[in-house]
Amino acid sequence: MVPRINRCIGVIAARTVVTPEMVRSALMRVMDPEYGTLSIVDLGIVDDVAVDDERVSVTLLPTMAGCPAREVIESDVRTALHTQGLSGVEVVWRLDGSWVPSMLSPLAVDQLGREFSIAIRRDGVLPTCPVCEKPSLREVSPVGPTRCRAVAWCDACRNVVEVVG
C-alpha cells in the first residue's frame, strides 16, 4: 500500500511591520476634545511612540497636569490604534515634564489663532493679534478661562484674545 501524503495548502499573509511613523499617522486622526479640528499630534502632546513586537506604547504629555480631558484622549488613542488592527496598546501619561507652546505645530498655531482667537506667546513676548494680525495686544489679566491662559485686549480690533505661554 502506498502511503498517502496529506498536504495542507494555505495562504500565509505577509505580516505588516508596525513602525512608530505608522502609529503617529494613526494618532493624527485623534482630535483634541477641546479643539476638535486639531490632532493631539499637532498640539504636541504625543511625547513618544515605541513599538516592540506586538506592543505599542504611546506616551502623552498633557498641556497641564490637571487636564480634564485625559481619560477621553486616552480612550480615543486606544480606539484609533485598535481600528488600525493594533492590539497590546499601552497609553502612559508623562506627568514629570512640562508641555510648552513651542511643541505646537505651525498648523496648530495658525488654527488656534484663526478659529479660536488664541495667541501663542513666544519667549515672553505678546504676538500679533490673531484676529486682525496687528501688533496691538496688551495683557489685561495673567489669569484666563483656564490655568494655562492669560487674557489680552487688542487695541486695534477691540477683541479679547486668550494668550497661551
ChimeraX commands (.cxc) that place a marker at each C-alpha (Angstrom):
marker #1 position 0.00,0.00,0.00 radius 0.5
marker #1 position 1.26,3.44,-0.93 radius 0.5
marker #1 position 1.23,5.92,1.93 radius 0.5
marker #1 position -0.98,8.95,1.39 radius 0.5
marker #1 position 0.53,12.33,1.89 radius 0.5
marker #1 position -1.81,14.98,3.13 radius 0.5
marker #1 position -0.76,18.44,2.22 radius 0.5
marker #1 position -2.29,21.47,3.75 radius 0.5
marker #1 position -2.27,24.26,1.24 radius 0.5
marker #1 position -2.67,27.61,2.91 radius 0.5
marker #1 position -2.08,31.23,2.23 radius 0.5
marker #1 position 0.26,32.97,4.55 radius 0.5
marker #1 position -0.39,36.66,4.63 radius 0.5
marker #1 position 2.58,38.91,4.88 radius 0.5
marker #1 position 2.78,40.41,8.34 radius 0.5
marker #1 position 2.84,44.18,8.35 radius 0.5
marker #1 position 5.67,45.58,10.39 radius 0.5
marker #1 position 4.34,48.35,12.58 radius 0.5
marker #1 position 6.56,51.40,12.84 radius 0.5
marker #1 position 6.37,54.45,15.10 radius 0.5
marker #1 position 5.60,56.52,11.98 radius 0.5
marker #1 position 2.52,54.36,11.29 radius 0.5
marker #1 position 1.34,54.86,14.86 radius 0.5
marker #1 position 1.89,58.64,14.66 radius 0.5
marker #1 position -0.06,58.68,11.41 radius 0.5
marker #1 position -2.99,56.96,13.13 radius 0.5
marker #1 position -2.71,59.43,16.03 radius 0.5
marker #1 position -3.10,62.33,13.57 radius 0.5
marker #1 position -6.77,61.28,13.43 radius 0.5
marker #1 position -7.21,61.62,17.21 radius 0.5
marker #1 position -8.68,65.07,17.71 radius 0.5
marker #1 position -8.34,67.05,20.91 radius 0.5
marker #1 position -11.71,67.19,22.73 radius 0.5
marker #1 position -11.38,70.93,23.36 radius 0.5
marker #1 position -10.17,71.89,19.87 radius 0.5
marker #1 position -11.92,69.41,17.61 radius 0.5
marker #1 position -10.08,70.46,14.46 radius 0.5
marker #1 position -6.61,69.80,15.91 radius 0.5
marker #1 position -4.98,66.44,16.43 radius 0.5
marker #1 position -3.14,65.52,19.59 radius 0.5
marker #1 position -0.01,65.29,17.45 radius 0.5
marker #1 position -0.39,68.89,16.24 radius 0.5
marker #1 position -0.99,70.04,19.82 radius 0.5
marker #1 position 2.32,68.48,20.80 radius 0.5
marker #1 position 1.00,66.16,23.49 radius 0.5
marker #1 position 2.29,62.98,21.84 radius 0.5
marker #1 position 5.63,62.75,23.61 radius 0.5
marker #1 position 6.85,59.34,22.43 radius 0.5
marker #1 position 5.79,56.30,20.42 radius 0.5
marker #1 position 7.51,52.95,20.90 radius 0.5
marker #1 position 6.86,49.72,19.04 radius 0.5
marker #1 position 8.11,46.38,20.32 radius 0.5
marker #1 position 6.93,43.19,18.60 radius 0.5
marker #1 position 3.17,43.13,19.19 radius 0.5
marker #1 position 3.10,46.02,21.67 radius 0.5
marker #1 position 2.62,49.70,21.01 radius 0.5
marker #1 position 3.35,52.23,23.73 radius 0.5
marker #1 position 2.22,55.85,23.41 radius 0.5
marker #1 position 3.46,58.40,25.93 radius 0.5
marker #1 position 1.40,61.56,26.20 radius 0.5
marker #1 position 2.30,64.85,27.86 radius 0.5
marker #1 position -0.79,66.86,28.86 radius 0.5
marker #1 position -0.82,70.61,28.32 radius 0.5
marker #1 position -1.49,70.88,32.05 radius 0.5
marker #1 position -1.27,68.27,34.82 radius 0.5
marker #1 position -4.93,68.55,35.77 radius 0.5
marker #1 position -6.22,68.27,32.20 radius 0.5
marker #1 position -9.85,67.09,32.47 radius 0.5
marker #1 position -9.74,65.50,29.01 radius 0.5
marker #1 position -7.06,62.90,29.79 radius 0.5
marker #1 position -9.49,59.96,30.00 radius 0.5
marker #1 position -11.21,60.92,26.75 radius 0.5
marker #1 position -7.90,61.35,24.92 radius 0.5
marker #1 position -6.58,58.03,26.22 radius 0.5
marker #1 position -9.75,56.23,25.12 radius 0.5
marker #1 position -9.59,57.89,21.68 radius 0.5
marker #1 position -5.92,56.85,21.29 radius 0.5
marker #1 position -6.75,53.21,22.11 radius 0.5
marker #1 position -9.73,53.25,19.73 radius 0.5
marker #1 position -7.72,54.78,16.87 radius 0.5
marker #1 position -4.94,52.21,17.21 radius 0.5
marker #1 position -7.32,49.25,17.62 radius 0.5
marker #1 position -9.14,50.42,14.48 radius 0.5
marker #1 position -5.80,50.11,12.68 radius 0.5
marker #1 position -5.58,46.49,13.85 radius 0.5
marker #1 position -3.08,47.15,16.60 radius 0.5
marker #1 position -3.52,45.29,19.85 radius 0.5
marker #1 position -1.49,45.46,23.01 radius 0.5
marker #1 position -1.71,49.25,23.16 radius 0.5
marker #1 position -0.30,50.93,26.25 radius 0.5
marker #1 position -1.01,54.61,26.91 radius 0.5
marker #1 position 1.14,56.35,29.50 radius 0.5
marker #1 position 0.70,59.91,30.75 radius 0.5
marker #1 position 4.01,61.59,31.50 radius 0.5
marker #1 position 3.46,63.95,34.41 radius 0.5
marker #1 position 7.10,64.66,35.22 radius 0.5
marker #1 position 7.64,67.02,32.31 radius 0.5
marker #1 position 6.14,70.28,31.16 radius 0.5
marker #1 position 4.30,70.94,27.95 radius 0.5
marker #1 position 5.33,74.24,26.37 radius 0.5
marker #1 position 3.74,76.18,23.49 radius 0.5
marker #1 position 6.77,75.57,21.27 radius 0.5
marker #1 position 5.52,71.97,20.99 radius 0.5
marker #1 position 2.59,73.18,18.87 radius 0.5
marker #1 position 2.84,72.53,15.15 radius 0.5
marker #1 position 2.62,75.53,12.80 radius 0.5
marker #1 position -0.84,74.25,11.79 radius 0.5
marker #1 position -1.95,74.30,15.45 radius 0.5
marker #1 position -0.64,77.84,15.99 radius 0.5
marker #1 position -2.48,79.01,12.87 radius 0.5
marker #1 position -5.76,77.27,13.71 radius 0.5
marker #1 position -5.74,78.32,17.36 radius 0.5
marker #1 position -5.38,81.91,16.24 radius 0.5
marker #1 position -7.76,81.87,13.30 radius 0.5
marker #1 position -10.52,79.64,14.71 radius 0.5
marker #1 position -10.30,80.18,18.46 radius 0.5
marker #1 position -8.70,83.66,18.86 radius 0.5
marker #1 position -5.86,82.21,20.90 radius 0.5
marker #1 position -2.46,83.84,20.51 radius 0.5
marker #1 position 0.76,81.95,21.30 radius 0.5
marker #1 position 3.32,83.90,23.28 radius 0.5
marker #1 position 6.94,83.16,22.33 radius 0.5
marker #1 position 9.84,83.95,24.65 radius 0.5
marker #1 position 7.60,86.06,26.89 radius 0.5
marker #1 position 6.61,88.43,24.06 radius 0.5
marker #1 position 2.98,89.02,23.12 radius 0.5
marker #1 position 2.42,88.09,19.47 radius 0.5
marker #1 position 0.36,89.95,16.92 radius 0.5
marker #1 position -3.40,89.78,17.33 radius 0.5
marker #1 position -4.74,86.54,15.77 radius 0.5
marker #1 position -7.92,88.37,14.73 radius 0.5
marker #1 position -6.55,91.44,12.93 radius 0.5
marker #1 position -2.84,90.48,12.76 radius 0.5
marker #1 position -1.70,93.82,14.17 radius 0.5
marker #1 position 0.86,94.18,16.98 radius 0.5
marker #1 position -1.74,95.75,19.27 radius 0.5
marker #1 position -2.18,93.20,22.06 radius 0.5
marker #1 position -1.79,94.18,25.68 radius 0.5
marker #1 position -2.26,91.78,28.54 radius 0.5
marker #1 position -5.14,92.70,30.83 radius 0.5
marker #1 position -5.05,89.66,33.12 radius 0.5
marker #1 position -2.47,86.93,33.74 radius 0.5
marker #1 position -5.37,84.58,34.57 radius 0.5
marker #1 position -7.74,83.46,31.83 radius 0.5
marker #1 position -10.54,80.92,31.44 radius 0.5
marker #1 position -8.10,78.09,32.20 radius 0.5
marker #1 position -4.96,77.99,34.31 radius 0.5
marker #1 position -2.68,78.00,31.29 radius 0.5
marker #1 position -4.10,81.08,29.56 radius 0.5
marker #1 position -3.89,84.82,30.07 radius 0.5
marker #1 position -6.27,87.43,28.67 radius 0.5
marker #1 position -5.20,90.21,26.32 radius 0.5
marker #1 position -7.01,93.07,24.62 radius 0.5
marker #1 position -6.37,94.20,21.07 radius 0.5
marker #1 position -6.50,97.97,20.81 radius 0.5
marker #1 position -6.72,97.77,17.00 radius 0.5
marker #1 position -9.73,95.48,16.50 radius 0.5
marker #1 position -11.13,95.72,20.06 radius 0.5
marker #1 position -11.28,91.96,20.63 radius 0.5
marker #1 position -10.48,89.96,23.71 radius 0.5
marker #1 position -7.82,87.37,22.94 radius 0.5
marker #1 position -6.63,84.45,25.04 radius 0.5
marker #1 position -2.85,84.06,25.25 radius 0.5
marker #1 position -1.03,80.78,25.83 radius 0.5
marker #1 position 2.53,80.76,27.04 radius 0.5
marker link #1:1,2 radius 0.2
marker link #1:2,3 radius 0.2
marker link #1:3,4 radius 0.2
marker link #1:4,5 radius 0.2
marker link #1:5,6 radius 0.2
marker link #1:6,7 radius 0.2
marker link #1:7,8 radius 0.2
marker link #1:8,9 radius 0.2
marker link #1:9,10 radius 0.2
marker link #1:10,11 radius 0.2
marker link #1:11,12 radius 0.2
marker link #1:12,13 radius 0.2
marker link #1:13,14 radius 0.2
marker link #1:14,15 radius 0.2
marker link #1:15,16 radius 0.2
marker link #1:16,17 radius 0.2
marker link #1:17,18 radius 0.2
marker link #1:18,19 radius 0.2
marker link #1:19,20 radius 0.2
marker link #1:20,21 radius 0.2
marker link #1:21,22 radius 0.2
marker link #1:22,23 radius 0.2
marker link #1:23,24 radius 0.2
marker link #1:24,25 radius 0.2
marker link #1:25,26 radius 0.2
marker link #1:26,27 radius 0.2
marker link #1:27,28 radius 0.2
marker link #1:28,29 radius 0.2
marker link #1:29,30 radius 0.2
marker link #1:30,31 radius 0.2
marker link #1:31,32 radius 0.2
marker link #1:32,33 radius 0.2
marker link #1:33,34 radius 0.2
marker link #1:34,35 radius 0.2
marker link #1:35,36 radius 0.2
marker link #1:36,37 radius 0.2
marker link #1:37,38 radius 0.2
marker link #1:38,39 radius 0.2
marker link #1:39,40 radius 0.2
marker link #1:40,41 radius 0.2
marker link #1:41,42 radius 0.2
marker link #1:42,43 radius 0.2
marker link #1:43,44 radius 0.2
marker link #1:44,45 radius 0.2
marker link #1:45,46 radius 0.2
marker link #1:46,47 radius 0.2
marker link #1:47,48 radius 0.2
marker link #1:48,49 radius 0.2
marker link #1:49,50 radius 0.2
marker link #1:50,51 radius 0.2
marker link #1:51,52 radius 0.2
marker link #1:52,53 radius 0.2
marker link #1:53,54 radius 0.2
marker link #1:54,55 radius 0.2
marker link #1:55,56 radius 0.2
marker link #1:56,57 radius 0.2
marker link #1:57,58 radius 0.2
marker link #1:58,59 radius 0.2
marker link #1:59,60 radius 0.2
marker link #1:60,61 radius 0.2
marker link #1:61,62 radius 0.2
marker link #1:62,63 radius 0.2
marker link #1:63,64 radius 0.2
marker link #1:64,65 radius 0.2
marker link #1:65,66 radius 0.2
marker link #1:66,67 radius 0.2
marker link #1:67,68 radius 0.2
marker link #1:68,69 radius 0.2
marker link #1:69,70 radius 0.2
marker link #1:70,71 radius 0.2
marker link #1:71,72 radius 0.2
marker link #1:72,73 radius 0.2
marker link #1:73,74 radius 0.2
marker link #1:74,75 radius 0.2
marker link #1:75,76 radius 0.2
marker link #1:76,77 radius 0.2
marker link #1:77,78 radius 0.2
marker link #1:78,79 radius 0.2
marker link #1:79,80 radius 0.2
marker link #1:80,81 radius 0.2
marker link #1:81,82 radius 0.2
marker link #1:82,83 radius 0.2
marker link #1:83,84 radius 0.2
marker link #1:84,85 radius 0.2
marker link #1:85,86 radius 0.2
marker link #1:86,87 radius 0.2
marker link #1:87,88 radius 0.2
marker link #1:88,89 radius 0.2
marker link #1:89,90 radius 0.2
marker link #1:90,91 radius 0.2
marker link #1:91,92 radius 0.2
marker link #1:92,93 radius 0.2
marker link #1:93,94 radius 0.2
marker link #1:94,95 radius 0.2
marker link #1:95,96 radius 0.2
marker link #1:96,97 radius 0.2
marker link #1:97,98 radius 0.2
marker link #1:98,99 radius 0.2
marker link #1:99,100 radius 0.2
marker link #1:100,101 radius 0.2
marker link #1:101,102 radius 0.2
marker link #1:102,103 radius 0.2
marker link #1:103,104 radius 0.2
marker link #1:104,105 radius 0.2
marker link #1:105,106 radius 0.2
marker link #1:106,107 radius 0.2
marker link #1:107,108 radius 0.2
marker link #1:108,109 radius 0.2
marker link #1:109,110 radius 0.2
marker link #1:110,111 radius 0.2
marker link #1:111,112 radius 0.2
marker link #1:112,113 radius 0.2
marker link #1:113,114 radius 0.2
marker link #1:114,115 radius 0.2
marker link #1:115,116 radius 0.2
marker link #1:116,117 radius 0.2
marker link #1:117,118 radius 0.2
marker link #1:118,119 radius 0.2
marker link #1:119,120 radius 0.2
marker link #1:120,121 radius 0.2
marker link #1:121,122 radius 0.2
marker link #1:122,123 radius 0.2
marker link #1:123,124 radius 0.2
marker link #1:124,125 radius 0.2
marker link #1:125,126 radius 0.2
marker link #1:126,127 radius 0.2
marker link #1:127,128 radius 0.2
marker link #1:128,129 radius 0.2
marker link #1:129,130 radius 0.2
marker link #1:130,131 radius 0.2
marker link #1:131,132 radius 0.2
marker link #1:132,133 radius 0.2
marker link #1:133,134 radius 0.2
marker link #1:134,135 radius 0.2
marker link #1:135,136 radius 0.2
marker link #1:136,137 radius 0.2
marker link #1:137,138 radius 0.2
marker link #1:138,139 radius 0.2
marker link #1:139,140 radius 0.2
marker link #1:140,141 radius 0.2
marker link #1:141,142 radius 0.2
marker link #1:142,143 radius 0.2
marker link #1:143,144 radius 0.2
marker link #1:144,145 radius 0.2
marker link #1:145,146 radius 0.2
marker link #1:146,147 radius 0.2
marker link #1:147,148 radius 0.2
marker link #1:148,149 radius 0.2
marker link #1:149,150 radius 0.2
marker link #1:150,151 radius 0.2
marker link #1:151,152 radius 0.2
marker link #1:152,153 radius 0.2
marker link #1:153,154 radius 0.2
marker link #1:154,155 radius 0.2
marker link #1:155,156 radius 0.2
marker link #1:156,157 radius 0.2
marker link #1:157,158 radius 0.2
marker link #1:158,159 radius 0.2
marker link #1:159,160 radius 0.2
marker link #1:160,161 radius 0.2
marker link #1:161,162 radius 0.2
marker link #1:162,163 radius 0.2
marker link #1:163,164 radius 0.2
marker link #1:164,165 radius 0.2
view
